[in-house]
Amino acid sequence: MTVRDIGLALLVIVIWGLNFVAIKWGVAEVPPFLLTALRYIGCVLPAIFFVRRPNVSWRILIAYGLTVGVLQFSFLFTAIRLGMPAGLASLVMQMQVFFTMGLAVFFLGERPLPVQLGGAALALVGLAAIGSEHLGAATIIPLLMTLGAAFFWASSNIVNKQAGRVDMFAFVVWGSLVPPLPMLALSLVFEGPEAIVGLFGISPLALGAVLFIAYGSTLIGYGLWAVLMGRYPASVVAPFSMLVPLVGFAAAALILGEVVTPLEIAGSALIFVGIALNVFGPRLLRRERPA
């Protein structure tokens, strides 16, 4: 990768890491279902008028929009609204790597390598260590909801694989047509009309958070990521995403003042090592075989 493209990759990682702080600010004033709807309205407008629809069926686009939008982000935003720390959420969401691996076995017939299974086991031990810090009903529910969000992110990855090689930016924009109406309906039912009325009185901080989530994290982040994935092999670009939790933890500590317990640090380290084994293990094995 060129120095400029490495810089672009790191910019995306910083944007995605800061996104968890923006979510924390956003859900403090905007209810989760409504915030999810606003995120995807921002993704659609005005980009839908300038981006050609990708060459995939509406069935695939609807499945993607439901899994990544209606399910993933409604779970994640609700979890953070209920008290899930932003930094910890940025790490737990990376469990999608292992959910994707498991779903690929059942739906795509893929077979993980032993080193990947070892990485998954290590990450589960780390997750259990973190979970032991959140055994109370008030704290375990946000953790489980974040895991649910990671599962639905993994589900969207399977849908994405079924779409084949497409323009990812266009795929995200057109898939974003799906979530707004269901999420607005859910917001009206569960959060009430006053949630929408309350938008007229939100603070500049919350408004900036909504705009950052919609345009910064999604359109700019995914747009730059799609450019890099088009220029380089996925094996070169994808490992950069492992840096997102590091930025998420640092931003949450510096900006939000979140404190991480020693047990959460130990569990996070195990999850991070497990993800590293999953990402880099197969590549290292391929290098050793010719030797």
C-alpha positions in Angstrom: 0.0 0.0 0.0 1.1 3.5 -0.7 1.7 5.9 2.2 -1.4 7.9 1.2 -3.6 4.8 1.2 -2.3 3.7 4.5 -3.2 7.1 5.8 -6.7 6.7 4.3 -7.1 3.3 6.0 -6.0 4.8 9.3 -8.5 7.7 8.8 -11.3 5.2 8.4 -10.3 3.4 11.5 -10.3 6.6 13.5 -13.7 7.5 12.1 -15.1 4.1 13.0 -13.5 4.2 16.5 -14.9 7.7 17.2 -18.3 6.5 16.0 -18.9 4.7 19.3 -18.5 8.0 21.1 -20.9 9.6 18.7 -23.4 6.9 19.4 -23.1 7.4 23.1 -23.8 11.1 22.6 -26.6 10.4 20.1 -28.6 8.0 22.2 -28.4 10.2 25.2 -30.9 12.5 23.5 -32.4 10.5 20.6 -34.1 7.1 21.3 -32.3 4.1 19.6 -35.0 3.2 17.1 -35.4 6.8 15.9 -31.6 7.3 15.8 -31.3 4.2 13.6 -33.9 5.6 11.3 -32.1 9.0 11.1 -28.8 7.2 10.4 -30.2 5.5 7.3 -32.1 8.5 6.1 -28.8 10.3 6.1 -27.2 7.4 4.3 -29.9 7.6 1.6 -30.1 11.4 1.1 -28.8 12.8 -1.1 -26.5 9.9 -2.2 -29.3 7.8 -3.7 -29.7 10.4 -6.5 -26.0 10.1 -7.5 -25.2 6.5 -7.0 -26.3 3.8 -9.5 -28.0 0.8 -8.0 -25.6 -2.2 -7.7 -26.2 -5.2 -9.9 -28.0 -7.3 -7.2 -31.5 -8.4 -6.7 -33.9 -6.5 -4.4 -34.1 -9.7 -2.3 -30.4 -9.3 -1.4 -30.7 -5.6 -0.8 -33.7 -6.0 1.5 -32.0 -8.9 3.4 -28.9 -6.7 3.8 -30.9 -3.7 5.0 -32.8 -5.8 7.5 -29.8 -7.5 9.0 -27.4 -4.6 9.2 -29.8 -1.8 9.7 -33.1 -2.8 11.3 -31.4 -5.5 13.5 -27.7 -4.8 14.0 -27.9 -1.1 14.8 -31.2 -1.1 16.7 -29.6 -3.7 19.0 -26.3 -1.8 19.3 -27.9 1.6 19.8 -30.3 0.2 22.4 -27.4 -1.6 24.3 -25.4 1.7 24.5 -28.6 3.6 25.6 -29.0 1.0 28.4 -25.4 1.6 29.6 -23.0 -0.5 27.5 -19.7 1.3 27.6 -18.7 2.7 24.2 -15.1 1.4 24.3 -16.2 -2.1 25.3 -18.9 -2.1 22.6 -16.3 -1.4 20.0 -14.5 -4.6 21.0 -17.5 -6.9 21.6 -18.8 -6.0 18.1 -15.6 -7.6 16.7 -17.1 -11.0 17.8 -18.8 -10.7 14.4 -15.6 -12.3 13.0 -16.5 -15.6 14.8 -20.2 -15.4 14.2 -19.4 -15.0 10.5 -17.2 -18.0 10.6 -19.9 -20.1 12.2 -22.6 -18.9 9.8 -20.4 -19.6 6.9 -20.1 -23.2 8.0 -23.8 -23.7 7.9 -24.8 -21.5 4.9 -21.7 -21.5 2.7 -20.1 -24.8 3.5 -16.8 -23.3 4.6 -14.5 -25.1 7.0 -12.5 -23.1 9.5 -8.9 -24.1 10.2 -7.9 -25.4 13.6 -6.0 -22.1 14.3 -9.2 -20.2 13.6 -11.1 -22.5 16.0 -8.4 -21.9 18.6 -8.7 -18.1 18.1 -12.5 -18.4 18.6 -12.1 -20.4 21.8 -9.6 -17.8 23.1 -12.0 -15.0 22.3 -14.9 -16.8 24.1 -12.7 -17.1 27.2 -12.1 -13.4 27.0 -15.8 -12.7 26.5 -16.6 -14.9 29.5 -14.1 -12.9 31.6 -15.8 -9.6 30.6 -19.2 -11.1 31.2 -18.3 -12.1 34.7 -18.0 -8.3 35.4 -21.5 -7.8 34.2 -23.5 -10.5 35.9 -26.1 -8.2 37.3 -29.4 -8.0 35.2 -28.9 -4.3 34.6 -25.5 -4.8 33.0 -25.6 -8.2 31.4 -28.6 -7.2 29.1 -26.6 -4.5 27.3 -23.7 -6.9 26.9 -26.0 -9.6 25.4 -27.6 -7.0 23.1 -24.2 -6.0 21.8 -23.5 -9.6 21.1 -26.8 -9.8 19.3 -25.7 -6.8 17.2 -22.5 -8.6 16.4 -24.5 -11.6 15.3 -26.6 -9.6 12.9 -23.5 -7.9 11.6 -22.2 -11.4 10.8 -25.6 -12.2 9.2 -25.2 -9.2 6.9 -21.7 -10.4 6.0 -23.3 -13.7 4.7 -25.8 -11.7 2.7 -22.9 -9.6 1.3 -21.1 -12.8 0.2 -24.2 -14.0 -1.6 -24.3 -10.7 -3.4 -20.9 -11.4 -5.0 -18.5 -8.8 -6.2 -20.3 -5.5 -6.2 -19.6 -1.8 -5.6 -19.8 -1.9 -1.8 -20.5 1.9 -1.5 -23.5 1.6 -3.8 -24.6 -1.6 -2.0 -24.6 0.3 1.3 -26.4 3.3 -0.1 -29.2 1.3 -1.8 -29.4 -1.1 1.2 -30.0 1.9 3.3 -33.4 2.4 1.7 -34.7 -0.5 3.8 -34.3 0.5 7.5 -35.9 4.0 7.7 -39.6 3.1 7.4 -39.5 0.0 9.7 -37.4 1.9 12.3 -39.7 4.9 12.2 -42.7 2.6 12.7 -41.0 0.9 15.6 -40.1 4.3 17.1 -43.7 5.5 16.9 -44.9 2.3 18.6 -42.3 1.9 21.3 -40.8 5.4 21.7 -43.9 7.4 21.0 -44.6 10.5 18.8 -42.9 12.7 21.4 -39.5 11.2 20.3 -39.9 12.7 16.9 -41.2 16.0 18.3 -38.2 16.0 20.6 -35.8 16.3 17.6 -36.7 20.0 17.4 -35.0 20.5 20.8 -31.9 18.4 20.6 -28.6 20.0 21.4 -25.9 20.8 18.9 -23.8 18.0 20.3 -26.5 15.4 19.7 -27.2 16.8 16.2 -23.5 16.6 15.4 -23.4 13.0 16.6 -26.3 12.1 14.3 -24.7 13.7 11.3 -21.3 12.0 12.1 -23.0 8.6 12.5 -24.9 9.0 9.2 -22.3 10.7 7.0 -19.0 10.3 8.6 -19.1 6.7 9.8 -21.3 5.3 7.1 -20.8 7.2 3.8 -17.3 8.5 4.2 -16.0 5.5 6.2 -17.6 2.9 3.9 -16.8 5.0 0.8 -13.1 5.1 1.6 -13.0 1.5 2.7 -14.7 0.5 -0.6 -12.0 2.4 -2.6 -9.2 0.6 -0.7 -10.8 -2.8 -1.1 -11.0 -2.1 -4.8 -7.3 -1.2 -5.0 -5.8 -4.0 -2.8 -6.5 -7.6 -1.8 -8.9 -7.9 1.1 -6.2 -9.7 3.1 -4.2 -6.5 3.0 -7.0 -4.1 3.9 -9.2 -6.1 6.3 -6.6 -6.4 9.1 -6.7 -2.6 9.6 -10.2 -3.1 11.1 -8.6 -4.7 14.2 -7.4 -1.3 15.2 -11.0 0.0 15.6 -11.4 -1.3 19.2 -8.1 0.4 20.2 -9.4 3.7 18.9 -12.8 3.0 20.5 -11.3 2.3 23.9 -8.9 5.3 23.7 -11.6 7.7 22.6 -14.1 6.5 25.2 -11.5 6.9 27.9 -10.2 10.4 26.8 -13.6 11.9 25.7 -16.2 10.1 27.8 -14.0 9.3 30.8 -14.9 5.6 30.7 -12.8 3.4 33.1 -11.9 -0.2 32.2 -11.4 -2.7 35.0 -8.4 -5.0 35.1 -10.6 -8.1 34.3 -12.1 -6.2 31.3 -8.6 -5.4 30.1 -7.6 -9.1 30.4 -10.7 -10.3 28.7 -10.3 -7.7 25.9 -6.7 -8.8 25.4 -7.8 -12.4 25.0 -10.5 -11.4 22.4 -7.9 -9.3 20.5 -5.4 -12.2 20.4 -8.2 -14.5 19.3 -9.2 -12.2 16.5 -5.5 -11.9 15.5 -5.2 -15.7 15.3 -8.3 -15.8 13.1 -7.1 -13.1 10.7 -3.4 -13.9 10.5 -3.2 -17.6 11.5 -4.2 -19.0 8.0 -1.8 -16.7 6.3 1.1 -17.7 8.5 0.3 -21.4 7.9 0.3 -20.9 4.2 3.8 -19.3 4.4 5.1 -22.2 6.5 3.9 -25.0 4.2 6.3 -24.2 1.2 9.2 -23.9 3.7 
